Every structure is written in C-alpha cells, then in structure tokens.
Amino acid sequence: MESNNFGIPAPLDGEYKDVAWGITKKGEKFQPMWIPRHNPNAHDVKMEVLYCGICHSDCTIGDDLIG
C-alpha cells in the first residue's frame, strides 16, 4: 500500500511503524499514513484490526463544520 508520511517522524528505537487513516488539511479525503507506535511490553496487548469505521464527528471536524 502506498502512503504518505505527512511529515510524521520515523519510528525511534522502541517503536514500530503502523498505518493510520487521517487528513492533514480541511476538505481533503481521509488517506492512509504511517505513524510510530511504541513496541508492546508485558502489560500491552497488540491486535490486528481488519475492519473499522470513521466516526461522523471525525468527518465533521475534517470538513471544519464545527467552527
């Protein structure tokens, strides 16, 4: 999958790269981007998410309709 980094820094030691969906400017469409996440430790759970939705409020904020 191609994605843009949008100026997000590369993962540091103790982090890994994961995909997220977001927008960087008003009026843009949601698109995949890579974000750093910390490596799981003994008290964390890491799971694979196969399907998810976008909340209506995320779209409203993305379109700058709240003000």
C-alpha positions, -999 to 999 in steps of 0.1 A, spaced: 0 0 0 14 34 -9 11 61 17 24 95 26 43 102 58 29 138 61 60 150 80 55 124 108 90 114 120 103 79 115 99 55 145 125 57 172 142 28 190 114 10 209 88 20 183 74 4 151 56 19 121 18 13 119 -8 26 94 -35 50 104 -61 70 84 -63 107 86 -64 141 69 -39 169 71 -59 198 56 -95 209 55 -115 194 27 -91 166 20 -102 129 18 -91 105 45 -60 86 34 -35 61 49 -4 74 67 23 58 87 26 67 124 50 55 151 37 33 179 56 21 209 66 -16 210 43 -36 232 56 -45 266 45 -71 292 13 -50 301 2 -43 265 -19 -62 240 -13 -58 203 -41 -69 179 -47 -68 142 -78 -47 132 -93 -60 100 -123 -36 97 -132 -3 112 -153 28 105 -149 65 107 -170 84 132 -193 111 118 -177 136 141 -143 129 125 -158 138 92 -174 170 106 -141 182 121 -123 173 89 -146 194 69 -143 223 95 -180 224 101 -178 228 139 -160 262 138 
